[in-house]
Amino acid sequence: MSYFDMLQTRGHEGVFFCSDPQSGLRAMIAIHDTTLGPALGGCRMKSYASEAEALTDVLRLSRAMTYKSAMAGLNLGGGKSVVILDRPEHKTPDLLKAFAERINLLKGNYIGAGDVGSNTDDLKVMRQHSPYITGLAEADGGLGDSSILTALGVFRGIQAAVFQKLGRSDLDGIKVAIQGAGKVGFHLLEHLLNAGCIVFISDLNDAALAQVRECYPTVKTCDILRLYEQEVDVFSPNAIGGAITEDIAHALKARIVAGGANNPLSSEKAAQILHQRGILYAPDFVINAGGVIMVACEVEHLCFEAAREKTLGIYETTLRVFQFAQKSHLLPWNAAQKLALNRIEAAQSRGYHYGRGQHTERAALV
């Protein structure tokens, strides 16, 4: 499949390839859809096995951002960027400056934020050279750590899934297996424990697990293979994408899958297997939208409490997805995608398209 075929089959508006020989910058910015607003998405900075792998990643992630923003009721489109680093030390101030200047060439049609491999220190450097950077630390005029609201949104999604699947409005005694004890996983752990859940957790990073043991001695830590074997109510993937393969979908001992990881299912087939086994999947781009809600509020100069209040609404949005899925005989992921596309198509039918300069009517919120 050619690169143009890849863009057309996924519905992308374009990909911008960035280069700067002096700093060694090699980057890609993918813009999936700008109907509802400028394409907002994180700046992922990491090594890739090949440029083709990097392109596949940025296309997949930018499309998910379109769905995420649409379902969160934001007037934003979907975008993503990847900076290819051979080694972590290649991420220099000069490289960040060059990348920020390339973002400026898109004149606000893409807004960057933090992601894997980029932190608030990097964003601070980039913001010095581009106004199209968000997700800053509080000390730098931002709303702070977006993982706080990402975790809150995932928690609200778990609450909705438990209500849908188990008919319970509380989580007392619910068993949850968390994959990933990073920022999102750790904040989610706090919410679950406060709600009375029994939690198992794993992470490849021993230091992350040590922090869990120090702060919450009653939490059961285990390796990832043991985690998959736990008989739990909820399995919550909060680490890398694609962690739930078809084999794991067949073997998983849970009644619900709901987590903060982007694209945790390795394939559409994995989603079908979960459905066939009666395991309810809460679409990742619906329940992990707290982070993008937070950075969107930063763009609009709103306060943290406004972002938190909007994040709490993920509960109702998730229930709406489940109800639409049942009514339409769709898998929850397909139902959420359909609802997102419905909102975009409704804006287009009214003659509204931010990216094409057609602003006759502001797109209505969900």
N, C-alpha and C positions, 0 to 999 in steps of 0.2 A: 504494500500500500504506500503510495507517495505521500509526502508531507501535506500536500494540498488535499488529498483524499482524507487524511486524518483530521484535518480541520473541518472539512465539509461534513463528514459523517457525525462529528460531535457538535456541530453547530457553532463553531468558533468564528468570531469576527476577525481575529488575526493573532499573529505571534510576532513579537519584536525581538530580534537577535541583537545582543549588545556586545561590543568588544572595545577594549582599550589596551593596546600593546604595552604601554608604559606601566600600568598597574597590574596587568595580567588578567583583567576582567573578561570573563566569559559568562554571559547570562542570557536568560530568555524571559520575556514577559508575555504571558498569554492572556488575551482578553476574550472571554467567552461570550458575554452578552451585556450590552449597556442600555437595554430598553428602559429599565427602571431608574438608572442612575450610573454614575461612574463605577468602573470595575474595581472593587476593593478586595484585596487578598494579601496574605503574608508573603514576606521575602524569605524563601527557603535557601539556606546556604550550606552546602554539603558536597561530598564527593559522589560521583556517579561512575558506574562501570563504563558508560559510553554516553555520547551526546544524544543518541536515540533514546536511551533510558531517561535522560533528563527531560527530553521533549515529551515523552509519554507521561511522565510525572506531572509536568506543568499543565498539560492539557486536561488530564484527569482531575487535578485539584482545582483548576479554574472553573471547570464546569460545575463541580460540587459547590463552589462558592456562589454561583448563580442561584442554585436551588436553595442554599442556606439563607442567603439574604432575602430571597423572595418569600420563603416560608416564615422568616422572622418578621415580615412586615416592614422591611427596610426599603428605602428608595435608593437602592444600590444594585449594581450589577456584579458579575462574577469575574474575578481575575486572579492571577497568581504569578509569582516570579520565582525563578531558581537561579542562584549564582553557583556555578560549578567550581568547587575548590578541590584541588589535588591534595592539599593538606590544610588543616585548620589554620596554620600560621600564615597562609596566603591571604587570609582575611585581614587586610591592612587598612588604615585610614584612607590611603590613596585609592584603594579599590572601592571602598564604600563611597567615597566622594565621586568617583567616576560613575558608579552605578546610580547614585542619586541624580547626577546630571543627565544620564540616559532616561531616567524616569521623567525628568522635566520635558523631554522632547515629545512626550505623549500629552502634554498640556492639560493634565488633570483627568484624563480619561482612565488612568490607572492610579490608585492610591495604595501605597505599600504599608505593611504593618509587620509585626514580629511573627516568626515561625521557627521551625526546626533550624538550629544553627545561627539564628540571629536573636539578639537580646536588646534590652532597652538602651544599653551603651552604644550598640551599633546604630540603633534608630536615632539616637541623639546626634551622632556624627552625620548621618544622612540628612536629618532635618536641617542641619546648618547649611545644606546645599540644595535642599528641595522643600517646597511647602507641601508636597504631596506625600507626606509620611505621617502616620498616626500610630497610636499604641505606645505613647511615650510614658516615662515614669512620672509620678506626681511632681517630683522636684523639677522636672523639665516642662511642666505645664500640661501633662496628660492626666489620665484617670488611673494610671497605675497598672498593676499586674492583671492582665485579662484572664489568666487561668482561674482567678477567683470566681468570676461570673460564668466561665465555661463549666466549672465544677457544679455551680449552683444550678445551671440549666440541665446538666446531666442528672443531677439529683431529682429535679422536677420531672424529667422524662421517666426516670425509674418509678417515681410515685405514680405517674399516669399509667405506665405499663403494668404495675402491680394491681392497680384498680381495674384495668381492662382485663387482665388475665386471671387474677385471683379474687377479684371482687372486694378488695380490701382498701380502705382509705387511710390505713396506718401501716407503718413498716416494722412495728415491734416484733422481734423474733425472726424477721425475714433474713435468710442467709444469702450473702452476696460474695462473689469471688471477683476481686479487682485485679486485673492484669495491668501492671504499671503503677509504680509508686512515685512518679514524678510530681510536678506541681499540681496538675489536674487530679491525678489519682489521690494525692495526699489530701487535698481540700475536699474531694468527694468522700474520702474515708471519714473525715470529721463530721460531715453532714449525716452520713449513714449511722455512725456510732451514736450521735445525738438523737437519732430517730429510733434507736433501740435495735439496730440490725446486728447480726452476727457476721463478722467479716473475715474472709481469707484474702491474702494479698501476695503477689509475687512481683519480682522485678529482676532484671539481669544485673542491675547495679547494686552491689552489696551495701554500699554506703546509704542508698535510699532505703533499703530494708532495715538497716541499722537505725536510721532515724525513726522509722515506724515503731520498732521495738522499744526505743527509748521513750517515745512520746505516748505510745499506746501498748503497754505490755500484754494486754489481753488479746490483741489481734493475732491471729494465726498466720505466720509467714511460711511460705513454701516455694519450691521451684515451680517453673511454669508447667511442666508435665503433670505434676501432682495437682496443680490448680485446675487443669482441664478435667481431672478425675473427680473433683469435689461434687457431691450432690447438693446443689444449691438452688435457690429460687431464681437468682439473677446472676448472669455472667456479664461482667462489665469490662470490656477492652478499652484501655486508656493509654496504650503505647503506640506501636507502629501500625500502619495500615496493612491490610491483607493477612492479619494474624489468624483469622478463622478460615481455614482452608476447607475444602469439601470433606476431607477425612475427619477434621476436627468437628465440623458440623454434624457428621454422623455420630461422633462419639460423645459430644458435649452432654453433660448431665445437669441441665438447667431448664427452667421453664420460660425464661426471658433472657434476651441479649440486649443490653443497653449500656453504651459507654461513650466516652469522649473522643476516642480515636477516629480520625478521618478514614473513611473507606475501610472499615475493619474486616469486611467480607472479601475474600479473595476473588469471588466471581458471582455472577447471577445464579449459577448452579448452587452455590453454598446457601444463598438466600432461599432457594426452592427447597433444599434439604431441610433447613430449619423449619420452614412452613409445613412441610410434609410430616415432620416429627412433632408438630404441635408446639413448637418453640416460637414465642412472639418476639419479633425483632423490631426494636424502636429505631427508626432511621437515624443514622449518625448525624446527618446534616440538619435534622430537625432539633435534636436534643443537645447538640454541642454548640449551638449558636450563641451562647452567652458571650463568648469572646468577641465575635463580630458585632454583636449588639453594643458591647462596651466601646469598641473603637469607632463605631458609627456615631454613637452619642458624643464621643470626643470630637469628631469632625464637625458635628452640629453645635458644639460648645455647650452641651448639656452636662449635668452633674452625675456623679456616680449613682446617687439614689434613683435618678431617672432611668439609668441603665439597669439597675437592679430590679426595679419595678417591672420593666419590660421583659427582663429575663424570667421573672416568675411566671409570666404568661406562657412559657414553653409547656407547662402542664396542659393548658387548654388546647394549645396547638397540637400537641402529641395525641390527645384524645380525639381531636377532630380528624387526624390522619387515620387512626385506627377505625373510627366509625365510617369514614369514606372508603377505606379498604374493604370493610365488610359489605357495605352497600354496593360497591362496584366490582366485587369479587376479584380484588387485586391484592398482591403482596403489599405490605405496608410501605416498602421502599418505592415501589412503582406508584402507589397511591400518593405519597408525598411528592414525588417528582411530577405527577400529573397536576396536583394542586398548584405547585410552583409555576408550571408552564401555563396553567389557566390564568394565573395572575398576570404573567407577562403578555400573553395573547390578548387579554382584556385591555391592557394598556395600549397595545399596538392597534387594536380595533378602534380605539378612541383617537387615534392619530398621535399618540404620545410615544416618542422614542428619544431619550436623552442623548444617546450617542450620535444620532443623526441630526441633532439640532432641532427636533420637532418637540416643542415644549408647550403645546397648546393647552395641555391639562396635566396637572401634577398627578402622578400615578397614585391611586388610592391604596391605603394600607389594607392588609388582610383583615 
